[in-house]
């Protein structure tokens, strides 16, 4: 069984009382689909929360009954899931935010799966990284922006001015040319500032020092990165 | 998964009496477009649904709106209910809570939330739960089990569930780190679960 990050697992309670932001909820639900232990606990805690709800029972105004029943008789029901789709979780798509949250979750999961046979240190590191994403995503002023990159790749940036942090995620980026790396730049009115070399694969990059950031860009640079951009710009996202 | 949850109203039927159809049975019929079953489900579930919405949303007119939306959503999406993932009651009440919270969050997004949060008295929801106990088994049990939680566990759970606050809001209200609140919510619910004998 895969090790579950302790930080993710503690979200079962907040999830059951619906205390997560939309983004965190989507990310957690993605995690839930792969974590049997979490799913059992969530089911139990949701049933527990239900008791709190039932305890404050209050009869609705009688005139609403006829109204609801009339509305139902005029409303078509959703078709059931066919067996093939039955296991998919039924969140309603809420546009880009949710897509981005899925991406965040997918990336986090990818990282977890990739790291599943790694040392405990690495898993601990992943858990703490996830905690940082989760905290960033729950910041009230967190904004999400997405862009398309080369060869059908996509990138998402989550930026929080109040925390002065930016999370950058890419998906399906082609491998950089031999002896080259992708480097991320945060661009403000002074020009580009390096946010570091993108980790291999789809691993996320979290960076501070984003005050006044207007855009983020990815360029192709020699191994180790460059102090200022020198190579081809493969992606750019406006974040203001 | 075993369905050990009681029907929405009252105690389990006494032995020898014909059981009223449970919310699970009714919801399965509703999924097949049975309007009569929906009517019965309305009678079984509307009090819990409206009570929770009213507790979270507070405003009567808005509560009525959300209530109608939720009941119609129960009708519309009954086809998607999966009994393997929990009871019908939990499914309905989870949907109810989510819609109630959606309503207060979207309303609060327009106003200054920080100020709003700071003005509220965290002791209030639990007091209300305690006060309105009228001898119903569910209410007595909830009150008793809430009393076994630590103060921070209870406040974290109650503020999130009855006030519809996000965990960062609860953290700000209680002056606690985010991680602490997440943990208190989970620990508190686990303690409630064990006290109530909930098995999911």
Interface residues (C-beta under 8 A of the other chain):
Chain A: X7 X10 X11 X12 X13 X14 X16 X17 X18 X19 X20 X21 X40 X43 X44 X45 X46 X47 X48 X49 X50 X51 X52 X53 X54 X55 X56 X57 X58 X59 X60 X61 X64 X65 X67 X68 X69 X71 X72 X73 X75 X76 X77 X78 X79 X80 X81 X86 X90 X131 X135 X138 X139 X140
Chain B: X1 X5 X8 X31 X33 X35 X38 X39 X42 X46 X47 X48 X49 X50 X51 X52 X54 X55 X64 X67 X68 X71 X72 X75 X76 X77 X78 X79 X80 X82 X85 X86 X87 X89 X90 X93 X94 X96 X97 X98 X101 X113 X129 X132 X136 X138 X139 X141 X142 X143 X157 X158 X160 X161 X162 X164 X165 X166 X167 X168 X170 X178 X179 X181 X182 X183 X184 X185 X186 X187 X188 X189 X190 X192 X193 X196 X198 X199 X200
